[in-house]
Amino acid sequence: MADLLQYSSLDTIQDNVSHVRQVFTMGKPRDIEWRKFQLERLYALVKENEEKLIEALYKDMKKPRNEAFSGDIAPVLDECLYFLDNLDELAKDKKINPRSGMNKREKVIVRKDPLGVVLIIGSWNYPVQLTLVPFAGAIAAGNSVVLKLSEVSAHTAALLTELFPKYMDLSCYRIINGAVDESTALLRERFDHIFYTGNSGVAKIIMEAASKNLTPVTLELGGKSPAIIASDADIQVVANRIAFGKFYNAGQICIAVDYVLVPKKHLNEFVSAIRKTINEWYGSDPQKSASYGRIVSDRHASRIASLLNNRESGEIAIGGDVNIAERYISPTVITNVNINDKTLMGDEIFGPILPIVTYESLDDAIGMVNKREPPLVLYVFAKDKNFVETVTRQTQSGGVCVNDCLVHQAEYALPFGGVGNSGMGNYHGEKSFDTFTHERAMLIKKQKMEGMNGVRYPPYTDRKYNILRFVLLKHPFMIWLKAYRRPLKLLAILVILVTAYLRRR
């Protein structure tokens, strides 16, 4: 990878971080118009080089053109336009209605301050989206940024490194390239926020490094995201959508369907349906299909093949073809998998292997999900709303998508993030802005009416104490009165009407 992608010199890493911090201290990235200009430049970087980026993604993963556009290009362009359209509203001071009666006449606001210098560590599976979407949020919030590109998707990283200085202001934003040594050196530096997308093992290393400077982190991880199929579901529709959620980008996506829970009586029907889908989409030999991608590296292909070959249960119902030299693993479905299979059901698969586990009752399916760490997403396929409600109320997950796969992540009006082992923090749109922003509480008073402040100054007296109790404590009766305001109002009207009636008699 180092031959294709020039790694950053270890000697320059500290200088890069120090430089962008100095520029942040001078206030350059804070200016609203400057932020908008940089967002326009980021938009231009992607828009004007769309074909080059698609080509680089193809070289890295043989990513089909449609998937490169929908999964990497479009999200960045849309996010830039969102911030250009909404930045003034997002960045303005928020007026607060004070709870304390003593501050009713004062100016109480929350100011949206940038955090400072942000480190964003991108991921190889969507090297454009997962690096530049959070980058857009960090720019919009007014931060200086250091980007660490993934060396695994080397063609895309090399192209972004080449384009970056032609579009972005290098005094505020820098790119670092490299592997373990460069990342380790980078994590020794002090940042004001670290945003990481990847696996839980590296996330623990990042958290440990961040803790030395009490640096907050956002961790976008993954996990074993299940798809629960109900008996009333349209099996062919479900098969289409699960195939999309599993074989898109050859399964190399943190929100891919990791395993399927299907009623035992519908197992054969589901396998037949998904076989039909795979044949229609990729033909009888998916290796020849221009619509099916490749695994990113020989090492990752070998890892996925090992899961297939060393499984403790299940039979290959579809696929199972492996060519490490071509980094090819066919769309594979394995039936009759034991939920306790340590190989297939241990860690996230992150590849095009789909284990199918059968269940007898909904309680059994929910129990299987809850035995594991909360996944990044939970998929539910059902027409019965009560089925969906039962599943979502009795489980935990970063997000939920009902009757489809992946598309919830593409809805940027929703926050995206995990819970527990699948991550912490969230982003997209307004939530990205919030992630890279400090809400600075401000109470602004005038140097007037000093006499009223005497009640809080020494010497303390019983009279001052009683006044403080009256001012600072709200009587519970007021809460009760507010809660029952409407029925009390109706009762009062009824009393008035009855009184008026009785007087007329």
DAMOJO-V438441 format. One record per residue. RES is the residue in three letters. SS is DSSP state (h for helix, s for strand, l for the rest). OMEGA is omega in radians with two decimals (none if undefined). D_LAST is the distance of its C-alpha to the last C-alpha in Angstrom with 1 decimal. Layout:
((RES SS OMEGA D_LAST) (RES SS OMEGA D_LAST))
//
This chain:
((MET l -3.12 97.7) (ALA l 3.12 99.2) (ASP l -3.12 101.8) (LEU l -3.08 99.1) (LEU l -3.14 96.6) (GLN l -3.12 97.9) (TYR l 3.11 96.5) (SER l 3.09 95.4) (SER l 3.13 97.9) (LEU h -3.10 96.8) (ASP h -3.05 97.9) (THR h -3.01 95.4) (ILE h 3.14 92.2) (GLN h 3.14 91.5) (ASP h 3.12 92.3) (ASN h -3.13 89.9) (VAL h -3.13 87.0) (SER h -3.09 87.9) (HIS h -3.10 88.1) (VAL h 3.08 84.7) (ARG h 3.12 83.2) (GLN h 3.13 84.8) (VAL h 3.08 83.4) (PHE h -3.14 79.9) (THR h 3.10 80.2) (MET h 3.02 81.1) (GLY l -3.05 77.8) (LYS h -3.08 79.2) (PRO h -3.09 77.3) (ARG h -3.04 74.0) (ASP l -3.06 73.8) (ILE h -3.13 71.2) (GLU h 3.09 73.3) (TRP h 3.09 76.3) (ARG h -3.13 74.4) (LYS h 3.14 73.5) (PHE h 3.14 77.2) (GLN h 3.05 78.4) (LEU h 3.06 75.9) (GLU h 3.14 77.3) (ARG h 3.09 80.8) (LEU h 3.07 79.8) (TYR h -3.12 78.4) (ALA h 3.12 81.6) (LEU h -3.10 83.8) (VAL h -3.06 82.3) (LYS h -3.07 81.8) (GLU h -3.11 85.2) (ASN l -3.09 87.0) (GLU h -3.11 85.0) (GLU h 3.12 88.2) (LYS h 3.13 90.1) (LEU h 3.11 87.4) (ILE h 3.11 87.2) (GLU h 3.13 91.0) (ALA h 3.11 90.9) (LEU h 3.08 88.3) (TYR h 3.14 90.5) (LYS h -3.12 93.5) (ASP h -3.00 91.6) (MET h -3.01 89.9) (LYS l -3.08 90.7) (LYS l 3.13 87.0) (PRO l -3.07 86.3) (ARG h -3.13 85.3) (ASN h -3.13 81.8) (GLU h 3.10 81.1) (ALA h -3.13 82.6) (PHE h -3.05 80.3) (SER h -3.05 77.1) (GLY h -3.07 77.7) (ASP h -3.01 79.5) (ILE h -3.03 79.4) (ALA h -3.12 75.9) (PRO h -3.13 73.9) (VAL h 3.13 75.7) (LEU h -3.13 75.3) (ASP h -3.12 71.6) (GLU h 3.08 71.0) (CYS h -3.14 72.8) (LEU h 3.10 70.7) (TYR h -3.11 67.4) (PHE h 3.09 68.3) (LEU h -3.11 69.5) (ASP h -2.97 66.2) (ASN h -3.00 63.9) (LEU h -3.13 66.0) (ASP h -3.13 64.2) (GLU h -3.12 60.8) (LEU h -3.00 62.3) (ALA h -3.06 64.2) (LYS l 3.12 61.6) (ASP l 3.12 60.0) (LYS s 3.13 56.8) (LYS s -3.09 54.0) (ILE l 3.03 52.3) (ASN l -3.03 48.8) (PRO l 3.07 49.6) (ARG l -3.11 47.9) (SER l 3.11 48.8) (GLY h -3.12 46.7) (MET h -3.09 50.0) (ASN h -3.06 51.2) (LYS l -3.08 48.3) (ARG l -3.09 50.1) (GLU l 3.08 53.5) (LYS s -3.11 55.3) (VAL s -3.06 55.2) (ILE s 2.93 57.2) (VAL s 3.13 59.4) (ARG s -3.10 62.7) (LYS s -3.12 64.6) (ASP s 3.00 68.1) (PRO s -3.12 71.1) (LEU l -3.12 72.6) (GLY l 3.14 76.1) (VAL s -3.05 79.0) (VAL s 3.01 78.1) (LEU s 3.08 80.5) (ILE s -3.14 79.8) (ILE s -3.05 82.0) (GLY l -3.11 82.0) (SER l -3.02 82.7) (TRP l -3.02 85.4) (ASN l 2.99 83.5) (TYR l -2.94 81.5) (PRO l 3.07 83.5) (VAL l -3.11 81.9) (GLN h -2.97 78.2) (LEU h 3.01 78.1) (THR h -2.98 80.0) (LEU h 3.06 78.6) (VAL h 3.05 74.9) (PRO h 3.08 74.4) (PHE h 3.10 76.8) (ALA h 3.11 74.4) (GLY h 3.13 71.6) (ALA h 3.06 73.7) (ILE h -3.11 74.8) (ALA h -3.13 71.2) (ALA l 3.04 70.2) (GLY l -3.09 73.1) (ASN l 2.80 75.6) (SER s -2.99 79.3) (VAL s 2.92 80.5) (VAL s 3.13 83.5) (LEU s 2.99 83.7) (LYS s -3.14 85.8) (LEU l 3.10 86.7) (SER l 3.12 87.6) (GLU l -3.11 91.4) (VAL l 3.04 91.0) (SER l -2.90 89.9) (ALA h -3.13 92.9) (HIS h -3.14 93.1) (THR h 3.12 89.5) (ALA h 3.13 89.8) (ALA h 3.13 93.0) (LEU h 3.13 91.4) (LEU h 3.12 88.4) (THR h 3.13 90.7) (GLU h -3.06 92.7) (LEU h -2.96 89.8) (PHE h -3.11 87.7) (PRO h 3.12 89.7) (LYS h -3.05 89.8) (TYR h -3.00 86.0) (MET l 3.14 84.4) (ASP l -3.08 84.9) (LEU l 3.07 87.3) (SER l -3.11 86.4) (CYS l -2.99 83.0) (TYR s -3.13 83.6) (ARG s 3.05 86.6) (ILE s 3.01 87.8) (ILE s 3.08 89.7) (ASN l 3.11 91.7) (GLY l -3.11 93.3) (ALA l -3.02 93.1) (VAL h -3.08 92.7) (ASP h -3.12 94.8) (GLU h 3.12 93.0) (SER h 3.13 89.5) (THR h 3.11 90.5) (ALA h 3.14 91.6) (LEU h -3.11 88.5) (LEU h 3.05 86.3) (ARG l -3.12 88.1) (GLU l 3.12 86.6) (ARG l 3.05 83.3) (PHE l 3.11 80.4) (ASP l 3.00 76.8) (HIS s 3.05 75.7) (ILE s 3.13 77.6) (PHE s -3.05 76.4) (TYR s 3.00 78.4) (THR s -3.13 78.4) (GLY l -3.06 80.6) (ASN l -3.03 81.2) (SER h 3.13 80.0) (GLY h 3.10 83.5) (VAL h -3.14 84.0) (ALA h 3.13 80.4) (LYS h 3.08 81.2) (ILE h -3.14 84.2) (ILE h 3.12 82.1) (MET h 3.13 79.4) (GLU h 3.12 82.2) (ALA h -3.12 83.7) (ALA h -3.08 80.3) (SER h -3.11 79.5) (LYS l 3.09 82.4) (ASN l -3.08 80.6) (LEU l -3.13 77.1) (THR l 3.09 76.7) (PRO l -3.10 73.6) (VAL s 2.88 74.4) (THR s -3.09 72.9) (LEU s 3.09 74.6) (GLU s -2.98 74.3) (LEU l -3.08 76.0) (GLY l -3.11 75.8) (GLY l -3.11 75.9) (LYS l -3.07 76.0) (SER l -3.08 73.1) (PRO s 2.94 72.3) (ALA s 3.13 71.1) (ILE s -3.13 69.1) (ILE s 3.09 69.1) (ALA l -3.12 66.6) (SER l -3.08 67.6) (ASP l -3.05 65.3) (ALA l 3.00 67.0) (ASP l -2.94 69.1) (ILE h -3.13 72.4) (GLN h 3.08 74.3) (VAL h 3.13 71.7) (VAL h 3.14 71.6) (ALA h 3.11 75.4) (ASN h -3.02 75.5) (ARG h 3.07 73.1) (ILE h 3.07 74.7) (ALA h 3.07 78.1) (PHE h -3.11 76.9) (GLY h -3.13 75.5) (LYS h -2.99 78.8) (PHE h 2.98 81.6) (TYR h -3.07 80.4) (ASN h -3.14 82.9) (ALA h 3.07 84.7) (GLY h -3.09 82.1) (GLN l -3.10 82.7) (ILE l -3.01 79.1) (CYS l 3.14 76.9) (ILE l 3.08 74.1) (ALA l 2.99 76.3) (VAL l -3.07 75.4) (ASP l 3.06 77.5) (TYR s -3.09 77.1) (VAL s 2.99 75.2) (LEU s -3.05 73.3) (VAL s 3.05 73.2) (PRO s -3.04 72.3) (LYS h -3.08 75.6) (LYS h -3.14 75.2) (HIS h -3.07 75.0) (LEU h -3.08 78.0) (ASN h 3.13 80.5) (GLU h -3.14 78.1) (PHE h 3.14 77.3) (VAL h 3.12 81.0) (SER h -3.11 81.9) (ALA h -3.10 79.1) (ILE h 3.02 80.1) (ARG h 3.11 83.8) (LYS h 3.14 82.9) (THR h -3.12 81.1) (ILE h 3.13 84.1) (ASN h -3.14 86.5) (GLU h -3.07 84.5) (TRP h -2.97 84.0) (TYR h -3.12 87.4) (GLY l -3.10 89.7) (SER l 3.10 92.1) (ASP l -3.09 93.6) (PRO h -3.14 91.0) (GLN h 3.13 93.8) (LYS h -3.07 94.7) (SER l 3.07 91.1) (ALA l -3.10 90.3) (SER l -3.10 86.7) (TYR l -3.04 87.4) (GLY l -3.14 88.1) (ARG l 3.06 90.4) (ILE l -2.93 90.1) (VAL l -3.09 90.5) (SER l 3.08 93.7) (ASP h -3.11 96.4) (ARG h 3.14 95.0) (HIS h 3.09 91.5) (ALA h 3.12 92.9) (SER h 3.11 95.0) (ARG h -3.12 92.0) (ILE h 3.10 90.0) (ALA h 3.12 93.0) (SER h 3.08 93.4) (LEU h -3.12 89.9) (LEU h -3.04 90.8) (ASN h -3.06 94.2) (ASN l -3.13 93.2) (ARG l -3.10 90.0) (GLU l -3.10 89.6) (SER l 3.01 87.8) (GLY l 3.09 87.0) (GLU s 3.11 88.9) (ILE s -3.14 89.3) (ALA s -3.13 87.6) (ILE s 3.01 87.9) (GLY l -3.10 90.2) (GLY l -3.12 91.9) (ASP l -3.08 94.5) (VAL s 3.01 95.6) (ASN s -3.05 98.0) (ILE h -3.13 98.0) (ALA h 3.12 100.5) (GLU h -3.06 98.0) (ARG l -3.07 95.0) (TYR s 2.95 93.7) (ILE s -3.03 91.6) (SER l 2.99 90.2) (PRO l -2.98 86.6) (THR s 3.09 86.7) (VAL s -3.14 84.5) (ILE s -3.10 85.1) (THR s 3.08 83.6) (ASN l 3.11 83.2) (VAL l 3.08 83.0) (ASN l -3.09 82.3) (ILE l -3.12 79.3) (ASN l 3.08 81.5) (ASP l -3.04 84.4) (LYS l -3.11 85.4) (THR l -3.09 87.1) (LEU l -3.04 84.6) (MET l 3.11 81.4) (GLY l -3.14 82.4) (ASP l 3.08 82.0) (GLU l -3.07 80.7) (ILE l 3.10 83.1) (PHE l 3.12 82.8) (GLY l -2.97 84.8) (PRO l 3.07 84.7) (ILE s -3.06 84.7) (LEU s 3.05 81.7) (PRO s 3.09 81.5) (ILE s 3.12 79.3) (VAL s 3.14 77.9) (THR s 3.07 76.2) (TYR s -3.13 73.2) (GLU l -3.10 71.8) (SER l 3.13 68.1) (LEU h 3.10 65.8) (ASP h 3.11 65.8) (ASP h -3.11 69.6) (ALA h 3.13 69.5) (ILE h 3.12 67.0) (GLY h 3.11 69.2) (MET h 3.12 72.2) (VAL h -3.05 70.5) (ASN h 3.06 69.1) (LYS l -3.07 72.6) (ARG l 3.03 73.7) (GLU l 3.13 72.8) (PRO l -3.12 69.8) (PRO s 3.10 71.2) (LEU s 3.10 70.7) (VAL s 3.06 68.9) (LEU s 3.12 67.6) (TYR s 3.12 67.8) (VAL s 3.11 65.7) (PHE s -3.10 66.2) (ALA l 3.00 63.5) (LYS l -3.11 61.1) (ASP l -3.12 58.7) (LYS h 3.13 56.3) (ASN h 3.07 55.9) (PHE h -3.14 59.7) (VAL h -3.10 59.6) (GLU h 3.12 56.7) (THR h -3.13 58.4) (VAL h -3.05 61.6) (THR h 3.14 60.2) (ARG h -3.04 58.0) (GLN l 3.12 60.8) (THR l 3.03 63.6) (GLN l 3.03 64.5) (SER s 3.10 66.2) (GLY s 3.12 66.5) (GLY s 3.11 64.9) (VAL s 3.02 63.9) (CYS s -3.07 64.8) (VAL s 3.06 63.5) (ASN l 3.01 65.5) (ASP l 3.14 68.0) (CYS l 3.02 70.5) (LEU l -2.93 71.3) (VAL h 3.10 68.9) (HIS h 3.14 66.3) (GLN h -3.12 68.9) (ALA h 3.07 69.3) (GLU l -2.99 65.6) (TYR l 2.98 65.9) (ALA l 3.10 62.1) (LEU l 3.00 62.2) (PRO l 3.13 63.8) (PHE s 3.12 67.0) (GLY l -3.09 68.4) (GLY l 3.08 69.2) (VAL l -3.12 68.0) (GLY h -3.07 70.2) (ASN h -3.13 73.8) (SER h 3.02 72.9) (GLY s 3.07 72.3) (MET s -3.08 70.1) (GLY l 3.11 68.2) (ASN l -3.12 67.4) (TYR s -3.04 68.0) (HIS l 3.06 67.7) (GLY l -3.11 65.9) (GLU h -3.12 63.4) (LYS h 3.04 64.4) (SER h 3.12 68.0) (PHE h 3.13 67.0) (ASP h -3.11 65.0) (THR h -3.09 68.0) (PHE l -3.09 70.3) (THR s 2.96 67.9) (HIS s 3.09 67.0) (GLU s -3.03 63.4) (ARG s -3.11 64.0) (ALA s -3.09 61.0) (MET s 3.03 60.8) (LEU s -3.02 58.7) (ILE s -3.09 59.5) (LYS l 3.05 58.5) (LYS l 3.12 59.3) (GLN l -3.12 61.2) (LYS l 3.05 58.3) (MET l -3.13 55.7) (GLU h -3.12 58.2) (GLY h -3.14 56.4) (MET h 3.13 53.6) (ASN h -3.10 56.3) (GLY h -3.09 57.4) (VAL h -3.12 55.0) (ARG h -3.11 57.2) (TYR l 2.96 60.5) (PRO l -0.04 62.4) (PRO l -3.11 62.5) (TYR l 3.12 59.6) (THR l 3.10 57.1) (ASP h -3.13 54.1) (ARG h 3.11 51.9) (LYS h 3.13 53.4) (TYR h -3.12 52.9) (ASN h 3.11 49.2) (ILE h 3.11 48.7) (LEU h 3.11 50.6) (ARG h -3.11 48.5) (PHE h -3.07 45.3) (VAL h -2.98 46.8) (LEU h -3.09 48.7) (LEU l 3.05 46.5) (LYS l -3.11 43.2) (HIS l 3.13 40.8) (PRO h 3.14 40.2) (PHE h -3.13 36.5) (MET h 3.09 36.7) (ILE h 3.12 38.4) (TRP h -3.13 35.7) (LEU h 3.13 33.0) (LYS h -3.11 34.9) (ALA h -3.10 35.4) (TYR l -3.07 31.7) (ARG h -3.08 30.4) (ARG h 3.11 29.0) (PRO h 3.10 27.1) (LEU h 3.10 25.8) (LYS h 3.11 24.7) (LEU h 3.11 22.8) (LEU h 3.12 21.2) (ALA h 3.12 20.2) (ILE h 3.13 18.7) (LEU h 3.12 16.8) (VAL h 3.13 15.5) (ILE h -3.14 14.5) (LEU h 3.12 12.6) (VAL h 3.13 10.8) (THR h 3.13 10.1) (ALA h 3.14 8.9) (TYR h -3.11 6.6) (LEU h 3.12 5.2) (ARG h -3.14 5.4) (ARG h 3.10 3.8) (ARG l none 0.0))
//
